[in-house]
Amino acid sequence: MNNYFATVARGLEDIAAQELIELGAKEVKTDFTGVHFQGDRELLYRVNLWARTIFRVLVKIDKVKSFNAQSLYRSIQTIDWSEYLHPEMTLAVNCTGKNKQLNHSHFTALQIKNAIIDQQQKHYNRRSNVNPKNPDLLVNAHIDNNRCTISLDSSGTSLHRRGYRPAMGLAPLKETLAAALIQMTEWTPELAFFDPLCGSGTLPIEAGMKALNIAPGLYRSQFGFQSWLDYDEILWNKLVTEAKNCQVKIIDVPIIGSDRDFNMLDQAYTNADNCGLGEQIQFRQQELSDIQAPADKGVIICNPPYGERLGNVEELGDLYKSLGDVFKQRFTGWTAYILTGNKQLAKKVGLRTSRRIAVYNGSLLCTLLKYELY
């Protein structure tokens, strides 16, 4: 059993922990912006392939002394890096955290990199080149007081980059947050799904992927672990084949995204096509005032602008009032959700909330507002 750490967005730790348990993780324990868990190599691959709410999966290899630059350098050299890295492989080091003596992450990462390549020079008379953008081995270091946890990043680029979305709107939700929001709504593929302000389509696409049981990692070209010395290609191909074979063919309920902006919808179509959902999700160019409920019951959810990046707070009041009016008049029997980072705008909706869930959109504290529409 190996020790792993999944990095997640702030506030999504419990949702990610539950997802990990469902994927077979053991000894699951939440932490700030992350989840500790244990498992074998197959679980590591499976989590990278299937996780919807996680950024990265780190494989812990050691926890060493880091009183200052010198002690950290010596500690890193006690690790046998030949188990993980050959001189022909490229290397990069990321660092988080700090203490009084190591308070600059770039300097700390440089010390770790130097310790690794100096060990290589001694053993091989050769060293790995540094490739900060796409290394064969990405080392993650986290300083906490006088100890440094050394891990290998098995994901490479963040898992929120599914690979299906080259086209993005002006203020897109990360795919991981969209998946978490859908989880918070308790939506299931037996219910209709509607996003009346869909932009480039992230929420409907994530709902469609869930409904068809599509593994989010299927559309990525590369994971970090695939360039490791112990990469098991046979095991990985088995998991990919299993994921493809367990997909559902058809969505039985409407999953719809609408927007007034044709350019945004064009991006949404492109993104949906890229993950095989072009025929499964409906995108409509509509004004908010023209939308109608496509079924007797379902979940309607949206992420309207709230004055941080798009629009003006004063001008957005009418939009929020219109959302409340449309929900009340046309979506009886549905459950509605609005994600907003502005309490004053939330009041403009004019409906009584049945629940308020704190959610971070990046560094901004937002609220997911729930409305039962009777």
DRENDO-1510 file (C-alpha; in Angstrom, 1 decimal, always signed):
<recs>
REC; n; res; u; v; w
REC; 1; MET; +0.0; +0.0; +0.0 .
REC; 2; ASN; +1.3; +3.4; -1.0 .
REC; 3; ASN; +0.6; +6.7; +0.6 .
REC; 4; TYR; -1.1; +9.3; -1.6 .
REC; 5; PHE; -2.3; +12.8; -1.4 .
REC; 6; ALA; -5.0; +14.3; -3.7 .
REC; 7; THR; -5.0; +18.0; -4.0 .
REC; 8; VAL; -8.4; +19.7; -4.3 .
REC; 9; ALA; -10.0; +23.1; -4.3 .
REC; 10; ARG; -10.7; +24.7; -1.0 .
REC; 11; GLY; -14.0; +23.5; +0.4 .
REC; 12; LEU; -14.3; +20.4; -1.7 .
REC; 13; GLU; -12.3; +18.1; +0.6 .
REC; 14; ASP; -15.3; +16.1; +1.8 .
REC; 15; ILE; -16.7; +15.6; -1.7 .
REC; 16; ALA; -13.3; +14.5; -3.0 .
REC; 17; ALA; -12.9; +12.1; +0.0 .
REC; 18; GLN; -16.2; +10.4; -0.8 .
REC; 19; GLU; -15.2; +10.1; -4.5 .
REC; 20; LEU; -12.0; +8.5; -3.5 .
REC; 21; ILE; -13.8; +6.0; -1.2 .
REC; 22; GLU; -16.1; +5.1; -4.1 .
REC; 23; LEU; -13.0; +4.5; -6.3 .
REC; 24; GLY; -11.6; +2.1; -3.7 .
REC; 25; ALA; -9.2; +4.2; -1.6 .
REC; 26; LYS; -8.3; +3.1; +1.9 .
REC; 27; GLU; -7.5; +5.1; +5.0 .
REC; 28; VAL; -9.1; +8.3; +3.6 .
REC; 29; LYS; -8.5; +11.4; +5.6 .
REC; 30; THR; -9.3; +15.0; +4.7 .
REC; 31; ASP; -6.8; +17.9; +5.1 .
REC; 32; PHE; -6.8; +21.5; +4.1 .
REC; 33; THR; -7.2; +21.5; +0.3 .
REC; 34; GLY; -6.4; +17.9; +0.0 .
REC; 35; VAL; -7.2; +14.3; +1.0 .
REC; 36; HIS; -4.8; +11.6; +2.3 .
REC; 37; PHE; -5.4; +8.0; +1.2 .
REC; 38; GLN; -3.8; +4.7; +0.6 .
REC; 39; GLY; -3.9; +2.2; -2.2 .
REC; 40; ASP; -1.9; +0.2; -4.8 .
REC; 41; ARG; -0.7; +1.2; -8.2 .
REC; 42; GLU; -4.0; +0.2; -9.8 .
REC; 43; LEU; -5.8; +2.6; -7.6 .
REC; 44; LEU; -3.4; +5.4; -8.5 .
REC; 45; TYR; -4.1; +4.9; -12.2 .
REC; 46; ARG; -7.8; +4.5; -11.5 .
REC; 47; VAL; -8.1; +7.8; -9.6 .
REC; 48; ASN; -6.2; +9.7; -12.3 .
REC; 49; LEU; -8.6; +8.2; -14.9 .
REC; 50; TRP; -11.9; +8.6; -13.0 .
REC; 51; ALA; -11.7; +11.4; -10.5 .
REC; 52; ARG; -14.0; +14.3; -11.3 .
REC; 53; THR; -13.2; +16.7; -8.4 .
REC; 54; ILE; -9.4; +16.3; -7.9 .
REC; 55; PHE; -6.5; +18.4; -9.2 .
REC; 56; ARG; -3.5; +16.1; -8.7 .
REC; 57; VAL; -2.5; +12.8; -7.1 .
REC; 58; LEU; +0.8; +13.0; -5.3 .
REC; 59; VAL; +2.8; +9.8; -4.3 .
REC; 60; LYS; +4.6; +10.4; -1.1 .
REC; 61; ILE; +8.2; +9.0; -1.1 .
REC; 62; ASP; +9.8; +10.6; +2.0 .
REC; 63; LYS; +9.5; +13.2; +4.7 .
REC; 64; VAL; +12.9; +14.8; +5.5 .
REC; 65; LYS; +14.5; +17.5; +7.6 .
REC; 66; SER; +14.4; +21.0; +6.3 .
REC; 67; PHE; +15.8; +23.4; +9.0 .
REC; 68; ASN; +17.6; +25.4; +6.3 .
REC; 69; ALA; +19.0; +25.1; +2.8 .
REC; 70; GLN; +21.9; +23.0; +3.8 .
REC; 71; SER; +19.9; +20.5; +5.9 .
REC; 72; LEU; +17.3; +20.2; +3.1 .
REC; 73; TYR; +20.1; +19.6; +0.5 .
REC; 74; ARG; +21.7; +16.9; +2.6 .
REC; 75; SER; +18.3; +15.3; +3.3 .
REC; 76; ILE; +17.3; +15.1; -0.3 .
REC; 77; GLN; +20.6; +13.4; -1.1 .
REC; 78; THR; +19.7; +10.6; +1.3 .
REC; 79; ILE; +16.9; +9.5; -1.1 .
REC; 80; ASP; +18.1; +7.1; -3.8 .
REC; 81; TRP; +16.9; +9.0; -6.9 .
REC; 82; SER; +17.9; +6.3; -9.3 .
REC; 83; GLU; +14.7; +4.5; -8.3 .
REC; 84; TYR; +12.7; +7.3; -9.9 .
REC; 85; LEU; +14.9; +9.1; -12.4 .
REC; 86; HIS; +17.5; +8.3; -15.0 .
REC; 87; PRO; +19.8; +11.0; -16.5 .
REC; 88; GLU; +17.9; +10.6; -19.9 .
REC; 89; MET; +14.7; +11.7; -18.2 .
REC; 90; THR; +13.8; +15.4; -17.7 .
REC; 91; LEU; +13.0; +16.8; -14.2 .
REC; 92; ALA; +11.1; +19.7; -12.6 .
REC; 93; VAL; +10.5; +20.6; -8.9 .
REC; 94; ASN; +7.5; +22.4; -7.5 .
REC; 95; CYS; +7.5; +23.7; -3.9 .
REC; 96; THR; +4.8; +24.9; -1.6 .
REC; 97; GLY; +4.9; +26.0; +2.1 .
REC; 98; LYS; +7.8; +27.7; +3.9 .
REC; 99; ASN; +9.6; +28.2; +7.2 .
REC; 100; LYS; +11.8; +31.0; +8.6 .
REC; 101; GLN; +14.9; +29.8; +6.7 .
REC; 102; LEU; +13.2; +28.5; +3.6 .
REC; 103; ASN; +10.7; +31.2; +2.8 .
REC; 104; HIS; +11.0; +31.4; -1.0 .
REC; 105; SER; +9.5; +28.5; -3.0 .
REC; 106; HIS; +11.7; +29.0; -6.1 .
REC; 107; PHE; +14.9; +29.0; -4.0 .
REC; 108; THR; +13.7; +25.9; -2.1 .
REC; 109; ALA; +12.9; +24.1; -5.4 .
REC; 110; LEU; +16.3; +25.0; -6.7 .
REC; 111; GLN; +18.0; +23.5; -3.6 .
REC; 112; ILE; +16.1; +20.2; -4.2 .
REC; 113; LYS; +16.9; +20.2; -7.9 .
REC; 114; ASN; +20.6; +20.7; -7.2 .
REC; 115; ALA; +20.7; +17.9; -4.6 .
REC; 116; ILE; +19.1; +15.5; -7.1 .
REC; 117; ILE; +21.3; +16.3; -10.1 .
REC; 118; ASP; +24.4; +16.4; -7.9 .
REC; 119; GLN; +23.6; +12.9; -6.9 .
REC; 120; GLN; +23.2; +11.9; -10.5 .
REC; 121; GLN; +26.5; +13.5; -11.5 .
REC; 122; LYS; +28.3; +11.5; -8.8 .
REC; 123; HIS; +26.6; +8.2; -9.8 .
REC; 124; TYR; +26.4; +8.5; -13.6 .
REC; 125; ASN; +28.7; +11.5; -14.5 .
REC; 126; ARG; +25.5; +12.7; -16.2 .
REC; 127; ARG; +22.4; +14.6; -15.1 .
REC; 128; SER; +18.8; +15.1; -16.0 .
REC; 129; ASN; +17.8; +18.3; -17.9 .
REC; 130; VAL; +15.2; +20.5; -16.4 .
REC; 131; ASN; +11.9; +20.8; -18.3 .
REC; 132; PRO; +9.5; +23.0; -16.3 .
REC; 133; LYS; +6.6; +22.6; -18.6 .
REC; 134; ASN; +6.5; +18.9; -19.4 .
REC; 135; PRO; +9.0; +16.9; -17.3 .
REC; 136; ASP; +9.3; +13.1; -17.2 .
REC; 137; LEU; +9.4; +13.4; -13.4 .
REC; 138; LEU; +7.7; +16.2; -11.5 .
REC; 139; VAL; +8.8; +16.4; -7.9 .
REC; 140; ASN; +6.5; +18.1; -5.4 .
REC; 141; ALA; +8.0; +19.4; -2.1 .
REC; 142; HIS; +5.9; +20.8; +0.7 .
REC; 143; ILE; +7.6; +22.6; +3.6 .
REC; 144; ASP; +5.8; +22.4; +7.0 .
REC; 145; ASN; +7.9; +23.9; +9.9 .
REC; 146; ASN; +11.2; +22.0; +9.7 .
REC; 147; ARG; +10.0; +19.0; +7.7 .
REC; 148; CYS; +9.7; +18.7; +4.0 .
REC; 149; THR; +7.3; +16.1; +2.4 .
REC; 150; ILE; +8.7; +14.9; -0.9 .
REC; 151; SER; +6.2; +13.5; -3.4 .
REC; 152; LEU; +6.0; +12.6; -7.1 .
REC; 153; ASP; +3.2; +14.2; -9.1 .
REC; 154; SER; +1.4; +11.3; -10.9 .
REC; 155; SER; -1.0; +13.5; -12.8 .
REC; 156; GLY; +1.3; +15.9; -14.6 .
REC; 157; THR; -1.0; +18.8; -15.7 .
REC; 158; SER; -3.9; +19.4; -13.4 .
REC; 159; LEU; -6.7; +16.8; -13.7 .
REC; 160; HIS; -9.2; +19.7; -14.2 .
REC; 161; ARG; -7.8; +19.9; -17.7 .
REC; 162; ARG; -9.8; +17.1; -19.1 .
REC; 163; GLY; -8.6; +17.5; -22.6 .
REC; 164; TYR; -12.0; +18.2; -24.2 .
REC; 165; ARG; -12.1; +22.0; -23.7 .
REC; 166; PRO; -9.8; +24.0; -26.0 .
REC; 167; ALA; -12.6; +26.6; -26.2 .
REC; 168; MET; -13.4; +28.5; -23.1 .
REC; 169; GLY; -15.6; +31.5; -22.2 .
REC; 170; LEU; -14.5; +34.6; -20.5 .
REC; 171; ALA; -15.0; +33.4; -17.0 .
REC; 172; PRO; -15.3; +29.6; -17.2 .
REC; 173; LEU; -15.8; +27.3; -14.2 .
REC; 174; LYS; -13.0; +24.7; -13.7 .
REC; 175; GLU; -14.3; +21.3; -14.7 .
REC; 176; THR; -13.5; +20.0; -11.2 .
REC; 177; LEU; -15.7; +22.7; -9.6 .
REC; 178; ALA; -18.5; +22.1; -12.1 .
REC; 179; ALA; -18.4; +18.4; -11.3 .
REC; 180; ALA; -18.5; +19.2; -7.6 .
REC; 181; LEU; -21.4; +21.5; -8.0 .
REC; 182; ILE; -23.4; +18.8; -9.8 .
REC; 183; GLN; -22.6; +16.5; -6.9 .
REC; 184; MET; -23.8; +19.1; -4.4 .
REC; 185; THR; -27.2; +19.3; -6.2 .
REC; 186; GLU; -27.6; +15.5; -5.8 .
REC; 187; TRP; -28.6; +15.4; -9.5 .
REC; 188; THR; -28.8; +11.9; -11.0 .
REC; 189; PRO; -29.1; +10.9; -14.6 .
REC; 190; GLU; -32.8; +10.1; -14.1 .
REC; 191; LEU; -33.5; +13.9; -13.9 .
REC; 192; ALA; -33.5; +16.5; -16.5 .
REC; 193; PHE; -30.7; +19.0; -16.3 .
REC; 194; PHE; -30.7; +22.7; -17.5 .
REC; 195; ASP; -28.2; +25.5; -17.4 .
REC; 196; PRO; -29.8; +28.7; -18.7 .
REC; 197; LEU; -26.5; +30.6; -18.7 .
REC; 198; CYS; -24.2; +27.9; -20.0 .
REC; 199; GLY; -21.4; +29.9; -21.6 .
REC; 200; SER; -18.9; +27.4; -23.1 .
REC; 201; GLY; -20.9; +24.5; -21.7 .
REC; 202; THR; -18.9; +23.2; -18.7 .
REC; 203; LEU; -21.9; +22.3; -16.5 .
REC; 204; PRO; -24.0; +20.5; -19.1 .
REC; 205; ILE; -20.9; +18.7; -20.4 .
REC; 206; GLU; -19.8; +17.5; -16.9 .
REC; 207; ALA; -23.4; +16.4; -16.3 .
REC; 208; GLY; -23.4; +14.5; -19.6 .
REC; 209; MET; -20.1; +12.8; -18.8 .
REC; 210; LYS; -21.6; +11.7; -15.5 .
REC; 211; ALA; -24.8; +10.5; -17.1 .
REC; 212; LEU; -22.9; +8.4; -19.7 .
REC; 213; ASN; -20.4; +7.2; -17.1 .
REC; 214; ILE; -17.5; +8.6; -19.1 .
REC; 215; ALA; -14.1; +8.7; -17.3 .
REC; 216; PRO; -12.9; +12.3; -17.4 .
REC; 217; GLY; -9.3; +11.1; -18.0 .
REC; 218; LEU; -10.1; +9.4; -21.3 .
REC; 219; TYR; -9.5; +12.6; -23.3 .
REC; 220; ARG; -6.1; +13.5; -21.8 .
REC; 221; SER; -3.1; +12.8; -23.9 .
REC; 222; GLN; -0.7; +12.1; -21.0 .
REC; 223; PHE; -0.5; +11.6; -17.3 .
REC; 224; GLY; +2.7; +12.1; -15.3 .
REC; 225; PHE; +3.0; +8.5; -14.2 .
REC; 226; GLN; +3.2; +7.3; -17.9 .
REC; 227; SER; +6.9; +8.5; -18.1 .
REC; 228; TRP; +7.9; +6.9; -14.8 .
REC; 229; LEU; +10.4; +4.0; -14.6 .
REC; 230; ASP; +7.8; +1.7; -13.0 .
REC; 231; TYR; +5.0; +2.6; -15.5 .
REC; 232; ASP; +2.8; -0.5; -16.1 .
REC; 233; GLU; +1.4; +0.0; -19.6 .
REC; 234; ILE; -0.5; -3.3; -19.6 .
REC; 235; LEU; -2.3; -2.3; -16.4 .
REC; 236; TRP; -3.1; +1.1; -17.7 .
REC; 237; ASN; -4.5; -0.2; -21.0 .
REC; 238; LYS; -6.7; -2.6; -19.0 .
REC; 239; LEU; -8.2; +0.2; -17.0 .
REC; 240; VAL; -8.7; +2.3; -20.1 .
REC; 241; THR; -10.4; -0.5; -21.9 .
REC; 242; GLU; -12.7; -1.2; -18.9 .
REC; 243; ALA; -13.6; +2.5; -18.7 .
REC; 244; LYS; -14.6; +2.5; -22.4 .
REC; 245; ASN; -16.6; -0.7; -22.1 .
REC; 246; CYS; -18.7; +0.6; -19.1 .
REC; 247; GLN; -19.9; +3.7; -20.8 .
REC; 248; VAL; -23.6; +4.2; -21.3 .
REC; 249; LYS; -24.7; +4.8; -24.9 .
REC; 250; ILE; -27.7; +7.1; -24.6 .
REC; 251; ILE; -28.9; +9.8; -22.2 .
REC; 252; ASP; -32.6; +9.2; -21.5 .
REC; 253; VAL; -33.4; +12.7; -20.1 .
REC; 254; PRO; -32.8; +16.1; -21.6 .
REC; 255; ILE; -29.5; +17.8; -20.7 .
REC; 256; ILE; -29.7; +21.3; -22.0 .
REC; 257; GLY; -27.5; +24.4; -22.0 .
REC; 258; SER; -28.8; +27.7; -23.3 .
REC; 259; ASP; -27.2; +31.1; -23.8 .
REC; 260; ARG; -28.0; +34.3; -25.6 .
REC; 261; ASP; -24.4; +34.6; -27.0 .
REC; 262; PHE; -24.0; +32.5; -30.2 .
REC; 263; ASN; -20.2; +32.6; -29.9 .
REC; 264; MET; -20.4; +31.0; -26.5 .
REC; 265; LEU; -22.7; +28.3; -27.8 .
REC; 266; ASP; -20.3; +27.7; -30.7 .
REC; 267; GLN; -17.6; +27.0; -28.1 .
REC; 268; ALA; -20.0; +24.8; -26.2 .
REC; 269; TYR; -20.7; +22.7; -29.3 .
REC; 270; THR; -17.0; +22.3; -29.9 .
REC; 271; ASN; -16.3; +21.2; -26.4 .
REC; 272; ALA; -19.2; +18.7; -26.4 .
REC; 273; ASP; -18.1; +17.2; -29.7 .
REC; 274; ASN; -14.6; +16.7; -28.4 .
REC; 275; CYS; -15.8; +14.3; -25.7 .
REC; 276; GLY; -18.5; +12.5; -27.8 .
REC; 277; LEU; -21.4; +14.4; -26.4 .
REC; 278; GLY; -22.3; +16.4; -29.5 .
REC; 279; GLU; -25.5; +14.4; -30.1 .
REC; 280; GLN; -26.4; +13.9; -26.5 .
REC; 281; ILE; -26.5; +17.4; -25.1 .
REC; 282; GLN; -28.8; +20.2; -26.5 .
REC; 283; PHE; -27.5; +23.7; -26.8 .
REC; 284; ARG; -29.9; +26.5; -27.6 .
REC; 285; GLN; -29.5; +30.1; -28.4 .
REC; 286; GLN; -32.2; +31.7; -26.2 .
REC; 287; GLU; -32.8; +34.8; -24.1 .
REC; 288; LEU; -33.4; +34.0; -20.5 .
REC; 289; SER; -36.9; +35.3; -20.8 .
REC; 290; ASP; -37.7; +32.7; -23.5 .
REC; 291; ILE; -36.7; +29.5; -21.7 .
REC; 292; GLN; -39.2; +26.8; -20.8 .
REC; 293; ALA; -39.0; +23.7; -18.6 .
REC; 294; PRO; -38.3; +20.7; -20.8 .
REC; 295; ALA; -39.7; +18.2; -18.3 .
REC; 296; ASP; -42.0; +18.0; -15.2 .
REC; 297; LYS; -39.0; +17.9; -12.8 .
REC; 298; GLY; -35.3; +18.2; -12.8 .
REC; 299; VAL; -32.4; +20.4; -11.7 .
REC; 300; ILE; -31.7; +23.9; -13.1 .
REC; 301; ILE; -28.3; +25.4; -12.2 .
REC; 302; CYS; -26.4; +28.4; -13.3 .
REC; 303; ASN; -23.3; +30.4; -12.6 .
REC; 304; PRO; -24.3; +34.0; -13.5 .
REC; 305; PRO; -21.8; +36.8; -13.4 .
REC; 306; TYR; -21.5; +38.5; -10.0 .
REC; 307; GLY; -19.5; +41.6; -10.7 .
REC; 308; GLU; -16.0; +40.2; -10.0 .
REC; 309; ARG; -14.9; +39.7; -13.6 .
REC; 310; LEU; -18.0; +40.1; -15.8 .
REC; 311; GLY; -20.6; +42.8; -15.8 .
REC; 312; ASN; -21.4; +45.5; -13.3 .
REC; 313; VAL; -23.0; +44.8; -10.0 .
REC; 314; GLU; -25.7; +47.4; -10.4 .
REC; 315; GLU; -26.5; +46.2; -13.9 .
REC; 316; LEU; -26.7; +42.6; -12.8 .
REC; 317; GLY; -29.6; +43.1; -10.4 .
REC; 318; ASP; -32.1; +42.8; -13.2 .
REC; 319; LEU; -30.5; +39.5; -14.4 .
REC; 320; TYR; -30.9; +38.0; -10.9 .
REC; 321; LYS; -34.5; +39.2; -10.6 .
REC; 322; SER; -35.2; +37.6; -14.0 .
REC; 323; LEU; -33.7; +34.3; -12.9 .
REC; 324; GLY; -36.0; +34.3; -9.8 .
REC; 325; ASP; -39.1; +35.1; -11.9 .
REC; 326; VAL; -38.4; +32.5; -14.6 .
REC; 327; PHE; -37.7; +29.8; -12.0 .
REC; 328; LYS; -40.9; +30.5; -10.1 .
REC; 329; GLN; -43.2; +30.8; -13.1 .
REC; 330; ARG; -41.9; +28.1; -15.4 .
REC; 331; PHE; -40.0; +25.5; -13.4 .
REC; 332; THR; -42.5; +24.3; -10.8 .
REC; 333; GLY; -41.5; +20.9; -9.6 .
REC; 334; TRP; -37.8; +21.5; -10.2 .
REC; 335; THR; -34.9; +22.3; -7.9 .
REC; 336; ALA; -32.9; +25.4; -8.8 .
REC; 337; TYR; -29.4; +26.4; -7.9 .
REC; 338; ILE; -27.5; +29.6; -8.4 .
REC; 339; LEU; -23.8; +30.0; -7.7 .
REC; 340; THR; -22.9; +33.6; -6.7 .
REC; 341; GLY; -20.2; +35.5; -5.0 .
REC; 342; ASN; -22.4; +38.6; -4.2 .
REC; 343; LYS; -24.9; +38.6; -1.3 .
REC; 344; GLN; -26.6; +41.7; -2.6 .
REC; 345; LEU; -27.3; +40.2; -6.0 .
REC; 346; ALA; -28.5; +37.0; -4.3 .
REC; 347; LYS; -31.2; +39.0; -2.6 .
REC; 348; LYS; -32.5; +40.1; -6.0 .
REC; 349; VAL; -33.6; +36.6; -6.9 .
REC; 350; GLY; -36.6; +37.1; -4.6 .
REC; 351; LEU; -37.1; +33.4; -3.7 .
REC; 352; ARG; -36.7; +31.7; -0.4 .
REC; 353; THR; -33.6; +29.5; -0.2 .
REC; 354; SER; -33.9; +26.0; +1.2 .
REC; 355; ARG; -30.1; +25.7; +1.6 .
REC; 356; ARG; -26.9; +27.8; +1.3 .
REC; 357; ILE; -23.6; +26.0; +0.6 .
REC; 358; ALA; -20.3; +27.7; +0.9 .
REC; 359; VAL; -18.2; +27.2; -2.2 .
REC; 360; TYR; -14.8; +28.6; -3.3 .
REC; 361; ASN; -14.5; +29.6; -7.0 .
REC; 362; GLY; -10.8; +30.0; -7.1 .
REC; 363; SER; -9.9; +32.2; -4.1 .
REC; 364; LEU; -13.4; +33.8; -4.0 .
REC; 365; LEU; -15.8; +32.6; -1.4 .
REC; 366; CYS; -19.2; +32.0; -3.1 .
REC; 367; THR; -22.5; +30.5; -2.1 .
REC; 368; LEU; -24.5; +27.8; -3.9 .
REC; 369; LEU; -28.1; +28.8; -3.3 .
REC; 370; LYS; -30.8; +26.1; -3.4 .
REC; 371; TYR; -34.4; +26.8; -4.2 .
REC; 372; GLU; -37.3; +24.3; -4.0 .
REC; 373; LEU; -39.8; +25.3; -6.6 .
REC; 374; TYR; -43.3; +24.3; -5.7 .
</recs>
